[in-house]
Structure formats: structure tokens, C-alpha cells
Amino acid sequence: MSQGASYAAAGVDIEAGDRAVELMKEWVAKATRPEVVGGLGGFAGLFDATALTAYRRPLLATSTDGVGTKVAIAQQMDRHDTIGFDLVGMVVDDLVVCGAEPLFMTDYICTGKVVPETIAQIVKGIAEACVEAGTALVGGETAEHPGLLEPDEYDVAGASTGVVEADELLGAERVKAGDVVVAMASSGLHSNGYSLVRHVFFNRARWELDREVPELGGTLGDTLLTPTRVYAKHCLELIQELNGNDEKPLHAMSHITGGGFAANLARVIPDDLAVRIDRSSWSPAPIFGLVGLLGDVPLLELEKTLNMGVGMVAVLDPAAAERAIAVLGEREIPAWVCGEVTAAGSRTGVELQGDYAH
């Protein structure tokens, strides 16, 4: 007599999912705030919104994102505790550019087969990054998708909600001619452009992840898996430091992600203004040059795909630039003036000029 069908026979292990939850509880407990109500395991994460009553006109901000094909590197290297920084950075740093404080975050992990230790390592990274961002991890979902994903494959996504006072909202409407652009260094590739990066290194150059690359100061894999820099808490402190009075010299911020420097900065620049960025004001890390060299990738294509060493920018009054750079430096965020906002004239948009420093 044949055995009846079951969820386990179909490839879904509920007990493994329960064990994954137990293993991740330790890390989720670290990523909290006083406003979090209850613990892990409910159907919904709860966050006490009483604090919002202190706002004159609170605006809720929300963002969602994933990590993209960088997860393939983590899977190949069987190293899963850094990918959470990529996820959190991609989500909360989209919120902070408008001045919003990220309050809480949820995550979603789907995999071909739940390996509790792997899931716990992913959540560990997410929780640690949430702590760094000052946001709470209030819940999430782990889903097993046998037949859709291979047993060792997974993908991650997340969403966050933040709040900003309406009259303190940053954006294009504050930007004016004469403002300068302050760049904040990235930690590397962050988590954009990995389809191009993987194609160049693995398909064209035929390099292995364990290849020692002197220019990179270590293996290719270690460089490709470098976690995304999470700017949120540092940017909020910068906003408070500069705009905590009536002057408000910090006008806009832009998170440099997919689409590159110019396209992302253009999102916070009014149509009647232009920005000129001086490439000679910084030297991109060697990984960017290697992608261009080994893949024969034109510079403009690199700049449309990768962050080229700048992960976040601030647009502000020139009189506040030196102070902004000092504030970021105290938080170990290398920063420098990289460009200026001008009247558009016959040349509009954001243009990168000159050659990168060596």
C-alpha cells in the first residue's frame, strides 16, 4: 500500500523552519527599540507609535528592496552572515535620503531547502545591520520553495518604515545653484551591478573566488562579498548636526545604487539646475578598474552600473561643507566635496567630468 502524500514528501520541512526560528531569536532580540511590542513568533510585528504624537506633522516613509545576484557569491562561498548588511543598507538608506529615521524592518527569505544554520546566519547579519542602522527588526518570513529553487539557493528581500517631520523633509525643492555635493565613500561594490561583475570575472576572465588578487589585498571572493556600508544612523546624525537650527544648510541626499552616480543624484536635482562632478576628487577602489579592464567595459557603462566608490552624497550650502566632512569623518565615513550645483543653461542634468585620481 503506497504512503499518502505529505508536505515533507513534497519537499517542505516544517520542523527545520521551526528550528531556524529558534536559532535566529538570539539575533533578532539584539535588533530592537523601546517601541517594539512583543517578541518573535507572532503573525505581525508590533511597534508602539505613541512617539509619533510628538511630531507636528509626521510623514511615514517606506522602502523595499533586495540584494540581487550578490547572494550567488554568498552561496558559492558558503558565507551567509554578511549579506544582511547588503539588504538593510539597500532599504534603510533609501529612507534616510529624505531625512526619515528608519523605525522598523521586516525581512523575507525564500530558499529551496531550509537549513536552519544558514537561515540563522542570514538573519544574524540582518539583525547586526539593523543595530548599526538604529532600526528594529520586528519580524519576517522564511519560505521553502522546493522545485523552484535548488536546495542551496536562496533569495532575500526586506521592507522598512520610517518617519520624518514634514517641514524637515529633504529633497529637490531645497536644492539651489551654488550648493556643493559632498561624497561619502562606499565600502566597495555594495550590492549593485553584480550581474555584470559576475559575468566579467567568471564568464570572461574565468577567475575563481579563491584567487588571490594583489590589487585587492586578498581573494576575489572576499572583495566581492564585502558588506554594503550602512549610512542611515550617520546621515541622521549629520542632518541633526547641520539642520538642528533655523539655517538648515543640508538640502538633499542621494543613495548611489542601481543606475550609478549620475542617475541617482539627478533624482534630487531640480530640472532648472545642473550638477558638475569632478572625477579627479577621488580614486575608485581597484575592484572597479578590474571590472572595466577584464570586461573591456567602457567608463560610461561602468558609471551607469556601479557606484565607483561613492555610496551616498549630500547636497548642501558650501558654507556647511567643511563641517559636514568633519562630522562624517568622526564617524569613520570618508567624505569630500566632489561637485557643485549650477544653473542649467545649455547643459542640464548631472555630468561627471575629468579623470579619476590615481
C-alpha positions as CSV (number, residue, x, y, z in Angstrom):
1,M,0.0,0.0,0.0
2,S,1.5,3.3,-1.1
3,Q,2.1,6.0,1.5
4,G,-0.1,9.1,1.2
5,A,1.3,12.4,0.2
6,S,2.6,14.8,2.8
7,Y,4.2,18.3,3.0
8,A,7.5,16.7,3.9
9,A,7.4,14.3,1.0
10,A,6.8,17.3,-1.3
11,G,10.0,18.9,0.0
12,V,8.9,21.2,2.8
13,D,10.4,20.6,6.2
14,I,8.3,22.4,8.8
15,E,10.5,21.2,11.7
16,A,13.6,22.7,10.0
17,G,11.7,26.0,9.8
18,D,10.9,25.9,13.4
19,R,14.5,25.2,14.3
20,A,15.6,28.1,12.2
21,V,13.3,30.4,14.1
22,E,14.8,29.2,17.4
23,L,18.3,29.8,16.2
24,M,17.6,33.3,14.9
25,K,15.8,34.5,18.1
26,E,19.1,35.4,19.8
27,W,20.0,37.8,16.9
28,V,16.6,39.3,16.4
29,A,16.4,40.1,20.2
30,K,19.5,42.4,19.7
31,A,17.9,44.4,16.9
32,T,15.2,46.1,18.9
33,R,14.0,49.5,20.1
34,P,11.9,50.5,23.1
35,E,8.9,50.9,20.9
36,V,8.8,47.2,19.9
37,V,5.9,45.3,21.5
38,G,6.0,41.5,21.9
39,G,8.6,39.1,20.5
40,L,9.3,36.9,17.6
41,G,6.7,34.4,16.5
42,G,3.5,36.3,16.2
43,F,1.7,36.9,12.9
44,A,2.7,40.5,12.8
45,G,5.4,42.7,14.3
46,L,4.1,45.3,16.7
47,F,5.6,48.8,17.1
48,D,4.2,51.4,19.6
49,A,3.5,54.5,17.5
50,T,2.9,56.7,20.6
51,A,6.1,58.6,19.9
52,L,4.7,59.9,16.7
53,T,2.3,62.2,18.7
54,A,5.3,64.4,19.5
55,Y,5.6,65.2,15.8
56,R,3.9,68.3,14.4
57,R,3.2,66.6,11.1
58,P,4.8,63.2,10.9
59,L,5.3,61.7,7.4
60,L,5.7,58.0,7.1
61,A,8.3,56.8,4.6
62,T,8.6,53.3,3.3
63,S,11.1,51.4,1.2
64,T,11.6,47.8,0.0
65,D,14.5,46.1,-1.8
66,G,16.6,43.0,-2.2
67,V,20.2,42.2,-2.6
68,G,20.2,40.9,-6.2
69,T,22.7,38.4,-7.6
70,K,25.3,39.1,-4.9
71,V,23.5,36.3,-3.0
72,A,25.1,33.9,-5.5
73,I,28.5,34.9,-4.2
74,A,27.5,34.2,-0.6
75,Q,26.1,30.8,-1.7
76,Q,29.2,29.9,-3.6
77,M,31.4,30.8,-0.6
78,D,29.0,29.3,1.9
79,R,29.3,32.5,3.9
80,H,25.9,34.0,4.9
81,D,26.4,36.4,7.8
82,T,27.3,39.5,5.7
83,I,24.5,39.5,3.1
84,G,22.2,41.1,5.7
85,F,24.2,44.3,5.6
86,D,23.6,44.5,1.9
87,L,19.8,44.0,2.4
88,V,19.5,46.5,5.3
89,G,21.7,49.1,3.6
90,M,19.7,48.9,0.4
91,V,16.4,49.5,2.3
92,V,17.1,51.9,5.2
93,D,19.5,54.1,3.2
94,D,16.7,54.8,0.7
95,L,14.6,56.1,3.6
96,V,17.3,58.3,5.2
97,V,17.8,60.4,2.0
98,C,14.6,62.2,2.6
99,G,15.5,62.8,6.3
100,A,13.4,59.9,7.6
101,E,14.5,57.8,10.6
102,P,14.0,54.1,9.9
103,L,11.9,52.7,12.7
104,F,11.5,49.1,11.9
105,M,12.2,46.5,9.3
106,T,10.9,43.1,8.2
107,D,12.7,40.5,6.0
108,Y,11.7,37.7,3.7
109,I,13.9,34.8,2.9
110,C,13.0,32.1,0.4
111,T,15.1,29.0,-0.2
112,G,15.0,25.7,-1.9
113,K,15.5,23.9,1.4
114,V,15.6,25.3,4.9
115,V,19.0,24.7,6.5
116,P,18.4,26.2,10.0
117,E,22.0,27.2,10.5
118,T,22.2,29.0,7.1
119,I,18.9,30.9,7.8
120,A,20.2,31.9,11.2
121,Q,23.4,33.2,9.8
122,I,21.5,35.3,7.2
123,V,19.3,36.7,10.0
124,K,22.3,37.3,12.2
125,G,23.7,39.7,9.5
126,I,20.3,41.4,9.1
127,A,20.0,41.9,12.8
128,E,23.5,43.3,13.2
129,A,23.0,45.7,10.3
130,C,19.7,46.8,11.9
131,V,21.5,47.6,15.1
132,E,24.0,49.6,13.1
133,A,21.2,51.5,11.4
134,G,19.3,52.1,14.7
135,T,16.2,50.3,13.4
136,A,14.3,47.4,14.9
137,L,13.9,44.0,13.2
138,V,10.3,43.3,14.1
139,G,9.6,40.1,12.1
140,G,10.0,38.3,8.8
141,E,9.2,35.2,6.8
142,T,11.2,32.2,5.8
143,A,9.7,30.2,2.9
144,E,10.8,26.9,1.5
145,H,10.3,26.6,-2.3
146,P,11.4,23.1,-3.4
147,G,11.3,22.7,-7.2
148,L,11.5,26.5,-7.7
149,L,14.9,27.0,-6.1
150,E,17.8,24.5,-5.7
151,P,18.3,23.2,-2.1
152,D,21.3,25.5,-1.6
153,E,19.8,28.6,-3.3
154,Y,18.0,31.4,-1.5
155,D,17.0,35.0,-2.1
156,V,16.3,37.8,0.5
157,A,14.2,40.9,0.5
158,G,13.1,43.4,3.1
159,A,11.0,46.4,3.8
160,S,11.3,49.3,6.3
161,T,9.1,52.1,7.6
162,G,10.5,55.4,8.8
163,V,9.2,58.8,9.9
164,V,10.2,62.4,9.1
165,E,8.8,65.8,10.2
166,A,7.0,67.3,7.2
167,D,8.8,70.6,7.4
168,E,12.2,68.9,7.7
169,L,11.8,66.8,4.6
170,L,14.9,66.8,2.4
171,G,14.6,66.9,-1.4
172,A,15.0,68.6,-4.7
173,E,12.8,71.6,-3.7
174,R,15.5,72.7,-1.3
175,V,18.5,72.5,-3.7
176,K,19.7,75.7,-5.2
177,A,22.5,76.9,-7.5
178,G,25.8,77.3,-5.6
179,D,25.2,74.2,-3.4
180,V,28.1,71.7,-3.3
181,V,28.0,67.9,-3.4
182,V,29.7,66.0,-0.6
183,A,30.5,62.4,-1.5
184,M,30.6,59.6,1.1
185,A,32.9,56.7,0.3
186,S,31.4,53.3,-0.4
187,S,32.9,50.1,1.1
188,G,33.2,48.7,-2.4
189,L,30.7,47.4,-4.9
190,H,27.9,47.3,-2.3
191,S,25.2,45.2,-3.9
192,N,24.5,46.7,-7.3
193,G,25.8,45.6,-10.7
194,Y,26.6,42.0,-9.7
195,S,25.2,40.5,-12.9
196,L,27.9,42.5,-14.8
197,V,30.5,41.8,-12.2
198,R,29.9,38.1,-12.2
199,H,29.8,38.0,-16.0
200,V,33.2,39.7,-16.2
201,F,35.0,37.7,-13.6
202,F,33.5,34.3,-14.1
203,N,32.5,34.1,-17.8
204,R,35.1,36.3,-19.4
205,A,38.1,36.2,-17.2
206,R,37.4,32.7,-15.8
207,W,38.6,33.7,-12.4
208,E,37.8,31.6,-9.2
209,L,36.6,33.1,-6.0
210,D,39.6,31.9,-4.1
211,R,42.0,33.6,-6.5
212,E,44.5,35.9,-4.6
213,V,44.5,39.3,-6.3
214,P,47.3,41.6,-5.1
215,E,45.5,44.7,-6.2
216,L,42.6,43.8,-4.0
217,G,44.7,42.8,-1.0
218,G,43.1,39.4,-0.7
219,T,40.9,37.0,-2.6
220,L,38.4,37.9,-5.2
221,G,35.6,36.3,-3.2
222,D,36.4,38.3,-0.1
223,T,36.3,41.6,-2.1
224,L,33.0,40.7,-3.9
225,L,31.4,39.8,-0.6
226,T,32.5,43.0,1.2
227,P,29.3,44.2,3.0
228,T,27.5,47.3,2.0
229,R,28.2,50.3,4.2
230,V,25.1,51.3,6.1
231,Y,24.9,55.1,6.3
232,A,21.5,55.6,8.0
233,K,22.5,56.4,11.5
234,H,25.5,58.5,10.4
235,C,23.3,60.5,8.0
236,L,20.7,61.1,10.6
237,E,23.4,62.5,12.9
238,L,24.7,64.7,10.1
239,I,21.2,66.0,9.5
240,Q,20.7,66.7,13.2
241,E,24.1,68.4,13.4
242,L,23.6,70.7,10.4
243,N,19.8,71.2,10.3
244,G,19.1,71.3,14.0
245,N,18.6,75.0,13.9
246,D,16.8,77.5,11.6
247,E,19.5,77.6,8.9
248,K,19.1,74.0,7.6
249,P,22.0,74.1,5.1
250,L,21.7,70.4,4.3
251,H,19.2,70.3,1.4
252,A,19.2,66.8,-0.2
253,M,20.8,63.4,-0.1
254,S,21.0,60.6,-2.7
255,H,21.7,56.9,-2.2
256,I,24.0,55.7,-5.0
257,T,22.7,52.3,-6.0
258,G,21.5,50.7,-9.3
259,G,21.9,53.2,-12.1
260,G,25.1,54.7,-10.8
261,F,26.2,58.1,-9.5
262,A,24.7,60.5,-12.1
263,A,21.2,58.8,-12.4
264,N,20.7,58.6,-8.7
265,L,21.9,62.2,-7.9
266,A,19.7,63.5,-10.7
267,R,16.6,62.3,-8.8
268,V,17.1,65.1,-6.2
269,I,18.1,67.9,-8.6
270,P,15.5,70.3,-9.9
271,D,15.1,70.4,-13.7
272,D,16.4,74.0,-13.9
273,L,19.7,73.2,-12.3
274,A,22.7,71.1,-13.3
275,V,25.5,69.4,-11.4
276,R,29.1,69.0,-12.4
277,I,31.0,66.2,-10.6
278,D,34.8,66.3,-10.6
279,R,36.1,62.7,-11.0
280,S,39.6,63.8,-10.0
281,S,38.4,64.4,-6.4
282,W,38.6,60.7,-5.7
283,S,40.2,57.4,-6.7
284,P,37.8,54.4,-7.0
285,A,38.9,51.2,-5.3
286,P,40.8,48.7,-7.6
287,I,37.8,46.4,-7.9
288,F,36.1,49.0,-10.2
289,G,39.1,49.3,-12.5
290,L,39.4,45.5,-12.7
291,V,35.8,45.1,-13.8
292,G,36.4,47.7,-16.6
293,L,39.8,46.2,-17.6
294,L,38.9,42.5,-17.6
295,G,35.5,43.0,-19.2
296,D,36.5,45.7,-21.6
297,V,33.7,47.8,-20.1
298,P,33.6,51.4,-21.3
299,L,33.8,54.0,-18.5
300,L,30.3,55.4,-19.1
301,E,28.9,51.9,-18.8
302,L,30.8,51.3,-15.5
303,E,29.4,54.6,-14.2
304,K,25.8,53.6,-15.2
305,T,26.1,50.3,-13.4
306,L,28.4,50.7,-10.4
307,N,28.8,53.2,-7.6
308,M,32.5,53.8,-8.5
309,G,33.4,54.4,-4.8
310,V,30.6,56.7,-3.7
311,G,27.7,55.2,-1.8
312,M,25.9,58.3,-0.6
313,V,26.0,62.0,-1.4
314,A,24.8,65.1,0.4
315,V,23.8,68.4,-1.4
316,L,24.3,71.4,0.9
317,D,25.3,75.0,1.3
318,P,29.0,75.4,0.6
319,A,29.5,77.1,4.0
320,A,28.5,73.9,5.7
321,A,30.7,71.5,3.7
322,E,33.7,71.6,5.9
323,R,31.6,70.9,9.0
324,A,29.8,68.1,7.2
325,I,33.0,66.4,6.2
326,A,34.3,66.7,9.8
327,V,31.1,65.2,11.3
328,L,31.2,62.2,8.8
329,G,35.0,61.8,9.5
330,E,34.3,61.4,13.2
331,R,32.0,58.5,12.3
332,E,34.7,57.0,10.1
333,I,32.9,57.8,6.9
334,P,35.5,59.3,4.4
335,A,33.9,62.3,2.7
336,W,34.9,65.1,0.4
337,V,33.5,67.8,-1.9
338,C,33.1,66.3,-5.3
339,G,31.0,68.7,-7.3
340,E,28.8,71.8,-7.5
341,V,25.2,72.7,-8.4
342,T,24.8,75.3,-11.1
343,A,22.2,77.0,-13.3
344,A,21.3,74.5,-16.0
345,G,22.0,76.8,-19.0
346,S,22.5,74.7,-22.2
347,R,23.9,71.7,-20.2
348,T,21.4,70.0,-17.9
349,G,21.4,67.0,-15.6
350,V,24.4,65.5,-13.8
351,E,27.7,65.3,-15.6
352,L,30.9,63.6,-14.5
353,Q,34.0,65.5,-15.8
354,G,37.7,64.9,-15.9
355,D,39.6,61.7,-15.0
356,Y,39.7,59.8,-11.8
357,A,42.6,60.3,-9.5
358,H,45.2,57.6,-9.2
